[in-house]
Amino acid sequence: MDKYGFQVIKHEDNTEGVYYNNKLIGQVMRFEDGYYSFDLNRENNGWWSSYDLKLIAKLLDDLNEPWDTEVKAYFDSIEVEDASDDDISPF
């Protein structure tokens, strides 16, 4: 993936590095819920503009889009029973 100067490259140890202009800035990791999150490389501390952060958010949105589509399709396929107040009783 090469959007907005970002690349996500899978390393030999199965980590996925995020590169900006060919410099490693952090990594993404897919967690138990199936969604990717971003971890900033500690050596890149400093100030990040809102534009930079929006690009990282867009990168995550793009990575998460296929899984999010699957999750939404799954929940759209489930029929939910309509429970009225008469059906709910504390006794």
PDB file of N, CA, C and O in Angstrom:
ATOM      1  N   MET A   1       0.852  -1.175   0.000  1.00  0.00           N
ATOM      2  CA  MET A   1       0.000   0.000   0.000  1.00  0.00           C
ATOM      3  C   MET A   1       0.892   1.230   0.000  1.00  0.00           C
ATOM      4  O   MET A   1       1.788   1.363   0.833  1.00  0.00           O
ATOM      5  N   ASP A   2       0.644   2.096  -0.912  1.00  0.00           N
ATOM      6  CA  ASP A   2       1.418   3.331  -0.981  1.00  0.00           C
ATOM      7  C   ASP A   2       0.455   4.484  -1.218  1.00  0.00           C
ATOM      8  O   ASP A   2       0.196   4.873  -2.357  1.00  0.00           O
ATOM      9  N   LYS A   3      -0.068   5.021  -0.130  1.00  0.00           N
ATOM     10  CA  LYS A   3      -0.988   6.147  -0.218  1.00  0.00           C
ATOM     11  C   LYS A   3      -0.424   7.292   0.593  1.00  0.00           C
ATOM     12  O   LYS A   3       0.021   7.107   1.726  1.00  0.00           O
ATOM     13  N   TYR A   4      -0.445   8.455   0.019  1.00  0.00           N
ATOM     14  CA  TYR A   4      -0.024   9.658   0.727  1.00  0.00           C
ATOM     15  C   TYR A   4       1.420   9.545   1.227  1.00  0.00           C
ATOM     16  O   TYR A   4       1.773  10.166   2.230  1.00  0.00           O
ATOM     17  N   GLY A   5       2.249   8.769   0.549  1.00  0.00           N
ATOM     18  CA  GLY A   5       3.630   8.606   0.965  1.00  0.00           C
ATOM     19  C   GLY A   5       3.840   7.516   1.999  1.00  0.00           C
ATOM     20  O   GLY A   5       4.974   7.272   2.411  1.00  0.00           O
ATOM     21  N   PHE A   6       2.768   6.851   2.432  1.00  0.00           N
ATOM     22  CA  PHE A   6       2.876   5.782   3.415  1.00  0.00           C
ATOM     23  C   PHE A   6       3.019   4.435   2.726  1.00  0.00           C
ATOM     24  O   PHE A   6       2.460   4.205   1.654  1.00  0.00           O
ATOM     25  N   GLN A   7       3.774   3.557   3.357  1.00  0.00           N
ATOM     26  CA  GLN A   7       3.839   2.169   2.930  1.00  0.00           C
ATOM     27  C   GLN A   7       3.751   1.302   4.173  1.00  0.00           C
ATOM     28  O   GLN A   7       4.326   1.626   5.212  1.00  0.00           O
ATOM     29  N   VAL A   8       3.028   0.202   4.057  1.00  0.00           N
ATOM     30  CA  VAL A   8       2.989  -0.786   5.119  1.00  0.00           C
ATOM     31  C   VAL A   8       3.743  -1.996   4.587  1.00  0.00           C
ATOM     32  O   VAL A   8       3.356  -2.593   3.582  1.00  0.00           O
ATOM     33  N   ILE A   9       4.820  -2.346   5.272  1.00  0.00           N
ATOM     34  CA  ILE A   9       5.684  -3.436   4.816  1.00  0.00           C
ATOM     35  C   ILE A   9       5.757  -4.501   5.900  1.00  0.00           C
ATOM     36  O   ILE A   9       6.084  -4.215   7.052  1.00  0.00           O
ATOM     37  N   LYS A  10       5.444  -5.744   5.506  1.00  0.00           N
ATOM     38  CA  LYS A  10       5.531  -6.859   6.444  1.00  0.00           C
ATOM     39  C   LYS A  10       6.992  -7.273   6.578  1.00  0.00           C
ATOM     40  O   LYS A  10       7.664  -7.535   5.580  1.00  0.00           O
ATOM     41  N   HIS A  11       7.474  -7.328   7.803  1.00  0.00           N
ATOM     42  CA  HIS A  11       8.852  -7.719   8.083  1.00  0.00           C
ATOM     43  C   HIS A  11       8.940  -9.227   8.272  1.00  0.00           C
ATOM     44  O   HIS A  11       7.920  -9.909   8.368  1.00  0.00           O
ATOM     45  N   GLU A  12      10.153  -9.737   8.324  1.00  0.00           N
ATOM     46  CA  GLU A  12      10.372 -11.180   8.478  1.00  0.00           C
ATOM     47  C   GLU A  12       9.773 -11.725   9.772  1.00  0.00           C
ATOM     48  O   GLU A  12       9.352 -12.880   9.815  1.00  0.00           O
ATOM     49  N   ASP A  13       9.730 -10.909  10.827  1.00  0.00           N
ATOM     50  CA  ASP A  13       9.160 -11.363  12.104  1.00  0.00           C
ATOM     51  C   ASP A  13       7.646 -11.171  12.162  1.00  0.00           C
ATOM     52  O   ASP A  13       7.050 -11.246  13.236  1.00  0.00           O
ATOM     53  N   ASN A  14       7.020 -10.921  10.996  1.00  0.00           N
ATOM     54  CA  ASN A  14       5.576 -10.740  10.831  1.00  0.00           C
ATOM     55  C   ASN A  14       5.033  -9.444  11.410  1.00  0.00           C
ATOM     56  O   ASN A  14       3.816  -9.259  11.449  1.00  0.00           O
ATOM     57  N   THR A  15       5.903  -8.534  11.865  1.00  0.00           N
ATOM     58  CA  THR A  15       5.415  -7.213  12.223  1.00  0.00           C
ATOM     59  C   THR A  15       5.206  -6.436  10.933  1.00  0.00           C
ATOM     60  O   THR A  15       5.803  -6.754   9.905  1.00  0.00           O
ATOM     61  N   GLU A  16       4.362  -5.424  10.989  1.00  0.00           N
ATOM     62  CA  GLU A  16       4.073  -4.617   9.810  1.00  0.00           C
ATOM     63  C   GLU A  16       4.491  -3.186  10.090  1.00  0.00           C
ATOM     64  O   GLU A  16       3.842  -2.467  10.850  1.00  0.00           O
ATOM     65  N   GLY A  17       5.587  -2.789   9.463  1.00  0.00           N
ATOM     66  CA  GLY A  17       6.127  -1.453   9.658  1.00  0.00           C
ATOM     67  C   GLY A  17       5.409  -0.432   8.794  1.00  0.00           C
ATOM     68  O   GLY A  17       5.029  -0.718   7.658  1.00  0.00           O
ATOM     69  N   VAL A  18       5.229   0.749   9.340  1.00  0.00           N
ATOM     70  CA  VAL A  18       4.644   1.857   8.591  1.00  0.00           C
ATOM     71  C   VAL A  18       5.782   2.813   8.256  1.00  0.00           C
ATOM     72  O   VAL A  18       6.476   3.319   9.138  1.00  0.00           O
ATOM     73  N   TYR A  19       5.953   3.044   6.974  1.00  0.00           N
ATOM     74  CA  TYR A  19       7.023   3.904   6.482  1.00  0.00           C
ATOM     75  C   TYR A  19       6.421   5.149   5.854  1.00  0.00           C
ATOM     76  O   TYR A  19       5.437   5.078   5.118  1.00  0.00           O
ATOM     77  N   TYR A  20       7.021   6.279   6.151  1.00  0.00           N
ATOM     78  CA  TYR A  20       6.626   7.546   5.535  1.00  0.00           C
ATOM     79  C   TYR A  20       7.862   8.126   4.872  1.00  0.00           C
ATOM     80  O   TYR A  20       8.859   8.413   5.534  1.00  0.00           O
ATOM     81  N   ASN A  21       7.788   8.294   3.562  1.00  0.00           N
ATOM     82  CA  ASN A  21       8.953   8.735   2.791  1.00  0.00           C
ATOM     83  C   ASN A  21      10.174   7.856   3.083  1.00  0.00           C
ATOM     84  O   ASN A  21      11.279   8.355   3.296  1.00  0.00           O
ATOM     85  N   ASN A  22       9.953   6.560   3.087  1.00  0.00           N
ATOM     86  CA  ASN A  22      10.991   5.539   3.294  1.00  0.00           C
ATOM     87  C   ASN A  22      11.607   5.544   4.686  1.00  0.00           C
ATOM     88  O   ASN A  22      12.672   4.957   4.878  1.00  0.00           O
ATOM     89  N   LYS A  23      10.975   6.186   5.660  1.00  0.00           N
ATOM     90  CA  LYS A  23      11.461   6.174   7.037  1.00  0.00           C
ATOM     91  C   LYS A  23      10.444   5.476   7.916  1.00  0.00           C
ATOM     92  O   LYS A  23       9.254   5.787   7.877  1.00  0.00           O
ATOM     93  N   LEU A  24      10.925   4.524   8.716  1.00  0.00           N
ATOM     94  CA  LEU A  24      10.039   3.795   9.628  1.00  0.00           C
ATOM     95  C   LEU A  24       9.529   4.750  10.698  1.00  0.00           C
ATOM     96  O   LEU A  24      10.314   5.317  11.458  1.00  0.00           O
ATOM     97  N   ILE A  25       8.202   4.927  10.755  1.00  0.00           N
ATOM     98  CA  ILE A  25       7.631   5.830  11.765  1.00  0.00           C
ATOM     99  C   ILE A  25       6.854   5.077  12.841  1.00  0.00           C
ATOM    100  O   ILE A  25       6.533   5.644  13.886  1.00  0.00           O
ATOM    101  N   GLY A  26       6.550   3.805  12.592  1.00  0.00           N
ATOM    102  CA  GLY A  26       5.791   3.030  13.565  1.00  0.00           C
ATOM    103  C   GLY A  26       5.392   1.704  12.971  1.00  0.00           C
ATOM    104  O   GLY A  26       5.942   1.265  11.961  1.00  0.00           O
ATOM    105  N   GLN A  27       4.436   1.077  13.603  1.00  0.00           N
ATOM    106  CA  GLN A  27       3.938  -0.181  13.073  1.00  0.00           C
ATOM    107  C   GLN A  27       2.442  -0.289  13.308  1.00  0.00           C
ATOM    108  O   GLN A  27       1.878   0.371  14.181  1.00  0.00           O
ATOM    109  N   VAL A  28       1.818  -1.137  12.509  1.00  0.00           N
ATOM    110  CA  VAL A  28       0.412  -1.450  12.710  1.00  0.00           C
ATOM    111  C   VAL A  28       0.317  -2.887  13.182  1.00  0.00           C
ATOM    112  O   VAL A  28       1.151  -3.729  12.849  1.00  0.00           O
ATOM    113  N   MET A  29      -0.716  -3.145  13.963  1.00  0.00           N
ATOM    114  CA  MET A  29      -0.932  -4.489  14.475  1.00  0.00           C
ATOM    115  C   MET A  29      -2.429  -4.765  14.469  1.00  0.00           C
ATOM    116  O   MET A  29      -3.235  -3.910  14.837  1.00  0.00           O
ATOM    117  N   ARG A  30      -2.782  -5.957  14.050  1.00  0.00           N
ATOM    118  CA  ARG A  30      -4.184  -6.363  14.051  1.00  0.00           C
ATOM    119  C   ARG A  30      -4.464  -7.062  15.377  1.00  0.00           C
ATOM    120  O   ARG A  30      -3.804  -8.038  15.732  1.00  0.00           O
ATOM    121  N   PHE A  31      -5.441  -6.552  16.089  1.00  0.00           N
ATOM    122  CA  PHE A  31      -5.748  -7.076  17.413  1.00  0.00           C
ATOM    123  C   PHE A  31      -6.882  -8.096  17.363  1.00  0.00           C
ATOM    124  O   PHE A  31      -7.398  -8.419  16.292  1.00  0.00           O
ATOM    125  N   GLU A  32      -7.259  -8.597  18.534  1.00  0.00           N
ATOM    126  CA  GLU A  32      -8.242  -9.673  18.653  1.00  0.00           C
ATOM    127  C   GLU A  32      -9.581  -9.332  18.026  1.00  0.00           C
ATOM    128  O   GLU A  32     -10.289 -10.222  17.555  1.00  0.00           O
ATOM    129  N   ASP A  33      -9.936  -8.051  18.013  1.00  0.00           N
ATOM    130  CA  ASP A  33     -11.218  -7.654  17.428  1.00  0.00           C
ATOM    131  C   ASP A  33     -11.166  -7.597  15.906  1.00  0.00           C
ATOM    132  O   ASP A  33     -12.180  -7.338  15.256  1.00  0.00           O
ATOM    133  N   GLY A  34      -9.983  -7.838  15.336  1.00  0.00           N
ATOM    134  CA  GLY A  34      -9.832  -7.861  13.889  1.00  0.00           C
ATOM    135  C   GLY A  34      -9.442  -6.532  13.277  1.00  0.00           C
ATOM    136  O   GLY A  34      -9.222  -6.450  12.069  1.00  0.00           O
ATOM    137  N   TYR A  35      -9.351  -5.490  14.086  1.00  0.00           N
ATOM    138  CA  TYR A  35      -9.025  -4.168  13.579  1.00  0.00           C
ATOM    139  C   TYR A  35      -7.554  -3.824  13.845  1.00  0.00           C
ATOM    140  O   TYR A  35      -6.966  -4.229  14.848  1.00  0.00           O
ATOM    141  N   TYR A  36      -6.988  -3.063  12.908  1.00  0.00           N
ATOM    142  CA  TYR A  36      -5.611  -2.592  13.041  1.00  0.00           C
ATOM    143  C   TYR A  36      -5.549  -1.339  13.908  1.00  0.00           C
ATOM    144  O   TYR A  36      -6.449  -0.500  13.888  1.00  0.00           O
ATOM    145  N   SER A  37      -4.461  -1.238  14.670  1.00  0.00           N
ATOM    146  CA  SER A  37      -4.140  -0.030  15.426  1.00  0.00           C
ATOM    147  C   SER A  37      -2.706   0.356  15.098  1.00  0.00           C
ATOM    148  O   SER A  37      -1.935  -0.461  14.595  1.00  0.00           O
ATOM    149  N   PHE A  38      -2.357   1.590  15.380  1.00  0.00           N
ATOM    150  CA  PHE A  38      -1.043   2.131  15.048  1.00  0.00           C
ATOM    151  C   PHE A  38      -0.247   2.388  16.307  1.00  0.00           C
ATOM    152  O   PHE A  38      -0.779   2.903  17.290  1.00  0.00           O
ATOM    153  N   ASP A  39       1.026   2.033  16.283  1.00  0.00           N
ATOM    154  CA  ASP A  39       1.946   2.308  17.390  1.00  0.00           C
ATOM    155  C   ASP A  39       3.092   3.149  16.839  1.00  0.00           C
ATOM    156  O   ASP A  39       3.834   2.695  15.968  1.00  0.00           O
ATOM    157  N   LEU A  40       3.237   4.354  17.335  1.00  0.00           N
ATOM    158  CA  LEU A  40       4.277   5.264  16.895  1.00  0.00           C
ATOM    159  C   LEU A  40       5.629   4.781  17.393  1.00  0.00           C
ATOM    160  O   LEU A  40       5.779   4.437  18.566  1.00  0.00           O
ATOM    161  N   ASN A  41       6.607   4.756  16.509  1.00  0.00           N
ATOM    162  CA  ASN A  41       7.971   4.410  16.870  1.00  0.00           C
ATOM    163  C   ASN A  41       8.475   5.439  17.877  1.00  0.00           C
ATOM    164  O   ASN A  41       8.443   6.639  17.604  1.00  0.00           O
ATOM    165  N   ARG A  42       8.932   4.990  19.016  1.00  0.00           N
ATOM    166  CA  ARG A  42       9.336   5.893  20.101  1.00  0.00           C
ATOM    167  C   ARG A  42      10.454   6.856  19.691  1.00  0.00           C
ATOM    168  O   ARG A  42      10.602   7.919  20.292  1.00  0.00           O
ATOM    169  N   GLU A  43      11.237   6.495  18.678  1.00  0.00           N
ATOM    170  CA  GLU A  43      12.305   7.373  18.222  1.00  0.00           C
ATOM    171  C   GLU A  43      11.762   8.553  17.419  1.00  0.00           C
ATOM    172  O   GLU A  43      12.501   9.493  17.126  1.00  0.00           O
ATOM    173  N   ASN A  44      10.486   8.513  17.064  1.00  0.00           N
ATOM    174  CA  ASN A  44       9.869   9.592  16.288  1.00  0.00           C
ATOM    175  C   ASN A  44       9.031  10.507  17.157  1.00  0.00           C
ATOM    176  O   ASN A  44       8.035  11.068  16.700  1.00  0.00           O
ATOM    177  N   ASN A  45       9.433  10.657  18.409  1.00  0.00           N
ATOM    178  CA  ASN A  45       8.666  11.565  19.247  1.00  0.00           C
ATOM    179  C   ASN A  45       8.878  12.986  18.736  1.00  0.00           C
ATOM    180  O   ASN A  45       9.866  13.284  18.065  1.00  0.00           O
ATOM    181  N   GLY A  46       7.976  13.806  19.052  1.00  0.00           N
ATOM    182  CA  GLY A  46       8.030  15.168  18.550  1.00  0.00           C
ATOM    183  C   GLY A  46       6.630  15.636  18.231  1.00  0.00           C
ATOM    184  O   GLY A  46       5.649  15.111  18.758  1.00  0.00           O
ATOM    185  N   TRP A  47       6.545  16.611  17.379  1.00  0.00           N
ATOM    186  CA  TRP A  47       5.266  17.230  17.070  1.00  0.00           C
ATOM    187  C   TRP A  47       4.738  16.714  15.746  1.00  0.00           C
ATOM    188  O   TRP A  47       5.468  16.624  14.759  1.00  0.00           O
ATOM    189  N   TRP A  48       3.458  16.378  15.742  1.00  0.00           N
ATOM    190  CA  TRP A  48       2.785  15.888  14.538  1.00  0.00           C
ATOM    191  C   TRP A  48       1.627  16.826  14.253  1.00  0.00           C
ATOM    192  O   TRP A  48       0.862  17.166  15.155  1.00  0.00           O
ATOM    193  N   SER A  49       1.495  17.239  13.023  1.00  0.00           N
ATOM    194  CA  SER A  49       0.407  18.146  12.656  1.00  0.00           C
ATOM    195  C   SER A  49      -0.905  17.364  12.547  1.00  0.00           C
ATOM    196  O   SER A  49      -0.911  16.135  12.484  1.00  0.00           O
ATOM    197  N   SER A  50      -1.998  18.096  12.525  1.00  0.00           N
ATOM    198  CA  SER A  50      -3.296  17.436  12.356  1.00  0.00           C
ATOM    199  C   SER A  50      -3.344  16.747  10.992  1.00  0.00           C
ATOM    200  O   SER A  50      -3.977  15.702  10.847  1.00  0.00           O
ATOM    201  N   TYR A  51      -2.686  17.322  10.006  1.00  0.00           N
ATOM    202  CA  TYR A  51      -2.636  16.701   8.674  1.00  0.00           C
ATOM    203  C   TYR A  51      -1.940  15.343   8.741  1.00  0.00           C
ATOM    204  O   TYR A  51      -2.431  14.369   8.172  1.00  0.00           O
ATOM    205  N   ASP A  52      -0.791  15.269   9.436  1.00  0.00           N
ATOM    206  CA  ASP A  52      -0.078  13.994   9.583  1.00  0.00           C
ATOM    207  C   ASP A  52      -0.959  12.952  10.272  1.00  0.00           C
ATOM    208  O   ASP A  52      -1.029  11.799   9.847  1.00  0.00           O
ATOM    209  N   LEU A  53      -1.624  13.377  11.336  1.00  0.00           N
ATOM    210  CA  LEU A  53      -2.465  12.447  12.096  1.00  0.00           C
ATOM    211  C   LEU A  53      -3.664  11.986  11.279  1.00  0.00           C
ATOM    212  O   LEU A  53      -4.088  10.835  11.390  1.00  0.00           O
ATOM    213  N   LYS A  54      -4.214  12.881  10.457  1.00  0.00           N
ATOM    214  CA  LYS A  54      -5.330  12.497   9.583  1.00  0.00           C
ATOM    215  C   LYS A  54      -4.878  11.469   8.551  1.00  0.00           C
ATOM    216  O   LYS A  54      -5.631  10.559   8.205  1.00  0.00           O
ATOM    217  N   LEU A  55      -3.650  11.614   8.060  1.00  0.00           N
ATOM    218  CA  LEU A  55      -3.124  10.632   7.109  1.00  0.00           C
ATOM    219  C   LEU A  55      -2.957   9.259   7.757  1.00  0.00           C
ATOM    220  O   LEU A  55      -3.246   8.232   7.142  1.00  0.00           O
ATOM    221  N   ILE A  56      -2.488   9.251   9.004  1.00  0.00           N
ATOM    222  CA  ILE A  56      -2.360   7.976   9.723  1.00  0.00           C
ATOM    223  C   ILE A  56      -3.742   7.375   9.963  1.00  0.00           C
ATOM    224  O   ILE A  56      -3.925   6.166   9.822  1.00  0.00           O
ATOM    225  N   ALA A  57      -4.713   8.208  10.323  1.00  0.00           N
ATOM    226  CA  ALA A  57      -6.085   7.724  10.516  1.00  0.00           C
ATOM    227  C   ALA A  57      -6.645   7.167   9.208  1.00  0.00           C
ATOM    228  O   ALA A  57      -7.311   6.131   9.214  1.00  0.00           O
ATOM    229  N   LYS A  58      -6.384   7.837   8.097  1.00  0.00           N
ATOM    230  CA  LYS A  58      -6.850   7.361   6.786  1.00  0.00           C
ATOM    231  C   LYS A  58      -6.193   6.030   6.438  1.00  0.00           C
ATOM    232  O   LYS A  58      -6.846   5.140   5.893  1.00  0.00           O
ATOM    233  N   LEU A  59      -4.918   5.890   6.746  1.00  0.00           N
ATOM    234  CA  LEU A  59      -4.226   4.619   6.527  1.00  0.00           C
ATOM    235  C   LEU A  59      -4.906   3.501   7.304  1.00  0.00           C
ATOM    236  O   LEU A  59      -5.148   2.423   6.761  1.00  0.00           O
ATOM    237  N   LEU A  60      -5.215   3.753   8.573  1.00  0.00           N
ATOM    238  CA  LEU A  60      -5.906   2.752   9.390  1.00  0.00           C
ATOM    239  C   LEU A  60      -7.293   2.447   8.840  1.00  0.00           C
ATOM    240  O   LEU A  60      -7.700   1.286   8.792  1.00  0.00           O
ATOM    241  N   ASP A  61      -8.025   3.484   8.424  1.00  0.00           N
ATOM    242  CA  ASP A  61      -9.348   3.267   7.841  1.00  0.00           C
ATOM    243  C   ASP A  61      -9.251   2.367   6.610  1.00  0.00           C
ATOM    244  O   ASP A  61     -10.071   1.468   6.429  1.00  0.00           O
ATOM    245  N   ASP A  62      -8.252   2.610   5.771  1.00  0.00           N
ATOM    246  CA  ASP A  62      -8.075   1.788   4.565  1.00  0.00           C
ATOM    247  C   ASP A  62      -7.729   0.344   4.918  1.00  0.00           C
ATOM    248  O   ASP A  62      -8.240  -0.589   4.299  1.00  0.00           O
ATOM    249  N   LEU A  63      -6.854   0.159   5.921  1.00  0.00           N
ATOM    250  CA  LEU A  63      -6.498  -1.198   6.341  1.00  0.00           C
ATOM    251  C   LEU A  63      -7.691  -1.925   6.954  1.00  0.00           C
ATOM    252  O   LEU A  63      -7.855  -3.130   6.760  1.00  0.00           O
ATOM    253  N   ASN A  64      -8.522  -1.194   7.692  1.00  0.00           N
ATOM    254  CA  ASN A  64      -9.642  -1.799   8.409  1.00  0.00           C
ATOM    255  C   ASN A  64     -10.900  -1.961   7.570  1.00  0.00           C
ATOM    256  O   ASN A  64     -11.827  -2.661   7.977  1.00  0.00           O
ATOM    257  N   GLU A  65     -10.945  -1.331   6.415  1.00  0.00           N
ATOM    258  CA  GLU A  65     -12.158  -1.346   5.601  1.00  0.00           C
ATOM    259  C   GLU A  65     -12.659  -2.756   5.243  1.00  0.00           C
ATOM    260  O   GLU A  65     -13.851  -3.020   5.400  1.00  0.00           O
ATOM    261  N   PRO A  66     -11.806  -3.663   4.772  1.00  0.00           N
ATOM    262  CA  PRO A  66     -12.325  -5.002   4.424  1.00  0.00           C
ATOM    263  C   PRO A  66     -12.941  -5.721   5.629  1.00  0.00           C
ATOM    264  O   PRO A  66     -14.000  -6.337   5.511  1.00  0.00           O
ATOM    265  N   TRP A  67     -12.276  -5.642   6.783  1.00  0.00           N
ATOM    266  CA  TRP A  67     -12.804  -6.315   7.969  1.00  0.00           C
ATOM    267  C   TRP A  67     -14.082  -5.632   8.447  1.00  0.00           C
ATOM    268  O   TRP A  67     -15.027  -6.309   8.851  1.00  0.00           O
ATOM    269  N   ASP A  68     -14.122  -4.317   8.406  1.00  0.00           N
ATOM    270  CA  ASP A  68     -15.310  -3.581   8.825  1.00  0.00           C
ATOM    271  C   ASP A  68     -16.503  -3.945   7.951  1.00  0.00           C
ATOM    272  O   ASP A  68     -17.625  -4.055   8.447  1.00  0.00           O
ATOM    273  N   THR A  69     -16.270  -4.133   6.661  1.00  0.00           N
ATOM    274  CA  THR A  69     -17.334  -4.549   5.741  1.00  0.00           C
ATOM    275  C   THR A  69     -17.875  -5.920   6.134  1.00  0.00           C
ATOM    276  O   THR A  69     -19.087  -6.137   6.125  1.00  0.00           O
ATOM    277  N   GLU A  70     -16.977  -6.849   6.481  1.00  0.00           N
ATOM    278  CA  GLU A  70     -17.407  -8.183   6.918  1.00  0.00           C
ATOM    279  C   GLU A  70     -18.225  -8.121   8.205  1.00  0.00           C
ATOM    280  O   GLU A  70     -19.256  -8.782   8.326  1.00  0.00           O
ATOM    281  N   VAL A  71     -17.761  -7.328   9.159  1.00  0.00           N
ATOM    282  CA  VAL A  71     -18.468  -7.204  10.442  1.00  0.00           C
ATOM    283  C   VAL A  71     -19.860  -6.629  10.227  1.00  0.00           C
ATOM    284  O   VAL A  71     -20.834  -7.134  10.786  1.00  0.00           O
ATOM    285  N   LYS A  72     -19.962  -5.578   9.423  1.00  0.00           N
ATOM    286  CA  LYS A  72     -21.264  -4.960   9.157  1.00  0.00           C
ATOM    287  C   LYS A  72     -22.192  -5.928   8.433  1.00  0.00           C
ATOM    288  O   LYS A  72     -23.384  -5.984   8.735  1.00  0.00           O
ATOM    289  N   ALA A  73     -21.663  -6.683   7.486  1.00  0.00           N
ATOM    290  CA  ALA A  73     -22.477  -7.660   6.756  1.00  0.00           C
ATOM    291  C   ALA A  73     -22.993  -8.739   7.701  1.00  0.00           C
ATOM    292  O   ALA A  73     -24.140  -9.172   7.593  1.00  0.00           O
ATOM    293  N   TYR A  74     -22.146  -9.168   8.619  1.00  0.00           N
ATOM    294  CA  TYR A  74     -22.564 -10.190   9.582  1.00  0.00           C
ATOM    295  C   TYR A  74     -23.723  -9.672  10.438  1.00  0.00           C
ATOM    296  O   TYR A  74     -24.733 -10.359  10.591  1.00  0.00           O
ATOM    297  N   PHE A  75     -23.585  -8.484  10.986  1.00  0.00           N
ATOM    298  CA  PHE A  75     -24.639  -7.964  11.856  1.00  0.00           C
ATOM    299  C   PHE A  75     -25.894  -7.587  11.084  1.00  0.00           C
ATOM    300  O   PHE A  75     -26.997  -7.649  11.627  1.00  0.00           O
ATOM    301  N   ASP A  76     -25.738  -7.198   9.831  1.00  0.00           N
ATOM    302  CA  ASP A  76     -26.919  -6.926   9.005  1.00  0.00           C
ATOM    303  C   ASP A  76     -27.692  -8.206   8.700  1.00  0.00           C
ATOM    304  O   ASP A  76     -28.896  -8.159   8.448  1.00  0.00           O
ATOM    305  N   SER A  77     -27.004  -9.352   8.723  1.00  0.00           N
ATOM    306  CA  SER A  77     -27.660 -10.618   8.391  1.00  0.00           C
ATOM    307  C   SER A  77     -28.390 -11.245   9.582  1.00  0.00           C
ATOM    308  O   SER A  77     -29.149 -12.199   9.412  1.00  0.00           O
ATOM    309  N   ILE A  78     -28.166 -10.723  10.760  1.00  0.00           N
ATOM    310  CA  ILE A  78     -28.803 -11.271  11.965  1.00  0.00           C
ATOM    311  C   ILE A  78     -30.184 -10.652  12.136  1.00  0.00           C
ATOM    312  O   ILE A  78     -30.346  -9.433  12.092  1.00  0.00           O
ATOM    313  N   GLU A  79     -31.172 -11.516  12.331  1.00  0.00           N
ATOM    314  CA  GLU A  79     -32.519 -11.015  12.605  1.00  0.00           C
ATOM    315  C   GLU A  79     -32.644 -10.747  14.092  1.00  0.00           C
ATOM    316  O   GLU A  79     -32.307 -11.587  14.926  1.00  0.00           O
ATOM    317  N   VAL A  80     -33.131  -9.573  14.400  1.00  0.00           N
ATOM    318  CA  VAL A  80     -33.303  -9.183  15.791  1.00  0.00           C
ATOM    319  C   VAL A  80     -34.784  -9.216  16.105  1.00  0.00           C
ATOM    320  O   VAL A  80     -35.601  -8.627  15.397  1.00  0.00           O
ATOM    321  N   GLU A  81     -35.122  -9.926  17.196  1.00  0.00           N
ATOM    322  CA  GLU A  81     -36.526  -9.974  17.611  1.00  0.00           C
ATOM    323  C   GLU A  81     -36.894  -8.651  18.259  1.00  0.00           C
ATOM    324  O   GLU A  81     -36.115  -8.074  19.017  1.00  0.00           O
ATOM    325  N   ASP A  82     -38.090  -8.185  17.950  1.00  0.00           N
ATOM    326  CA  ASP A  82     -38.580  -6.954  18.536  1.00  0.00           C
ATOM    327  C   ASP A  82     -39.228  -7.279  19.873  1.00  0.00           C
ATOM    328  O   ASP A  82     -40.287  -7.904  19.921  1.00  0.00           O
ATOM    329  N   ALA A  83     -38.594  -6.857  20.950  1.00  0.00           N
ATOM    330  CA  ALA A  83     -39.123  -7.137  22.287  1.00  0.00           C
ATOM    331  C   ALA A  83     -39.902  -5.920  22.775  1.00  0.00           C
ATOM    332  O   ALA A  83     -39.364  -4.815  22.850  1.00  0.00           O
ATOM    333  N   SER A  84     -41.155  -6.131  23.099  1.00  0.00           N
ATOM    334  CA  SER A  84     -41.946  -5.028  23.637  1.00  0.00           C
ATOM    335  C   SER A  84     -41.797  -5.001  25.158  1.00  0.00           C
ATOM    336  O   SER A  84     -41.284  -5.946  25.757  1.00  0.00           O
ATOM    337  N   ASP A  85     -42.243  -3.924  25.766  1.00  0.00           N
ATOM    338  CA  ASP A  85     -42.153  -3.798  27.227  1.00  0.00           C
ATOM    339  C   ASP A  85     -42.942  -4.889  27.933  1.00  0.00           C
ATOM    340  O   ASP A  85     -42.584  -5.267  29.049  1.00  0.00           O
ATOM    341  N   ASP A  86     -44.012  -5.413  27.317  1.00  0.00           N
ATOM    342  CA  ASP A  86     -44.818  -6.456  27.931  1.00  0.00           C
ATOM    343  C   ASP A  86     -44.022  -7.760  28.084  1.00  0.00           C
ATOM    344  O   ASP A  86     -44.293  -8.556  28.983  1.00  0.00           O
ATOM    345  N   ASP A  87     -43.044  -7.969  27.203  1.00  0.00           N
ATOM    346  CA  ASP A  87     -42.277  -9.209  27.237  1.00  0.00           C
ATOM    347  C   ASP A  87     -41.194  -9.192  28.304  1.00  0.00           C
ATOM    348  O   ASP A  87     -40.640 -10.238  28.640  1.00  0.00           O
ATOM    349  N   ILE A  88     -40.887  -8.018  28.838  1.00  0.00           N
ATOM    350  CA  ILE A  88     -39.800  -7.902  29.806  1.00  0.00           C
ATOM    351  C   ILE A  88     -40.395  -7.790  31.194  1.00  0.00           C
ATOM    352  O   ILE A  88     -41.167  -6.876  31.480  1.00  0.00           O
ATOM    353  N   SER A  89     -40.029  -8.727  32.051  1.00  0.00           N
ATOM    354  CA  SER A  89     -40.528  -8.693  33.418  1.00  0.00           C
ATOM    355  C   SER A  89     -39.404  -9.045  34.369  1.00  0.00           C
ATOM    356  O   SER A  89     -38.649  -9.985  34.121  1.00  0.00           O
ATOM    357  N   PRO A  90     -39.287  -8.294  35.463  1.00  0.00           N
ATOM    358  CA  PRO A  90     -38.226  -8.590  36.416  1.00  0.00           C
ATOM    359  C   PRO A  90     -38.545  -9.824  37.274  1.00  0.00           C
ATOM    360  O   PRO A  90     -37.690 -10.283  38.031  1.00  0.00           O
ATOM    361  N   PHE A  91     -39.786 -10.371  37.159  1.00  0.00           N
ATOM    362  CA  PHE A  91     -40.184 -11.512  38.008  1.00  0.00           C
ATOM    363  C   PHE A  91     -40.428 -12.746  37.211  1.00  0.00           C
ATOM    364  O   PHE A  91     -40.767 -13.786  37.774  1.00  0.00           O
TER     365      PHE A  91
END
